[in-house]
Amino acid sequence: MPEFQTRYFGEIAYLPESVIEYPVGLPGFENERRFLLIEQELNKPLVFLQSLSRPELCFITVPVQGILPDYELTLTAEELHTLELAEDRQPVVGEDVIHLAIVSLAEDRPATANLLAPIVINWRKRLAVQSVQADSSYSHQHPLLARDLEPQCS
């Protein structure tokens, strides 16, 4: 089983089939293509997106449904193709894909979530993209409330 030394979680062992691949990288991090999702009971509902090439690169994310249950995800034909999803329909969140919002933390303001450009993962294929919802009213600085960070019933 491969192991990777991280800055925030120490050494972690992982299964090769648990690696999430970003075929086109992440905006601003185009060379970063391989990540692990790390969930810890103590930190739920937070999900950490840990780079497998840079120990210090780890994004804090939250499931979009926990923030806005009626969020409308629309992927482009190119994104559907990249994710190896059917191109004749939009994916069903929770069945075809999961989507996560990257959290931004700053000392001088409340935490926010990027709902304008969620991380979308084809869970079956372990492929991901960051999808900019261009023609939407979603914000890249959606205020997070304390209830958004409470553990969700499963």
Secondary structure, DSSP 8 states (H G I E B T S, - for coil): --EEEETTTEEEE--GGG-EE-TT-BTTBTT--EEEEEE-GGGTT-EEEEESS-TT-EEEEEEHHHH-TT------HHHHHHTT--TTS---BTTTEEEEEEEEEETTEEEEEEEEEEEEEETTTTEEEE---TTS---TTEE--GGGGS----
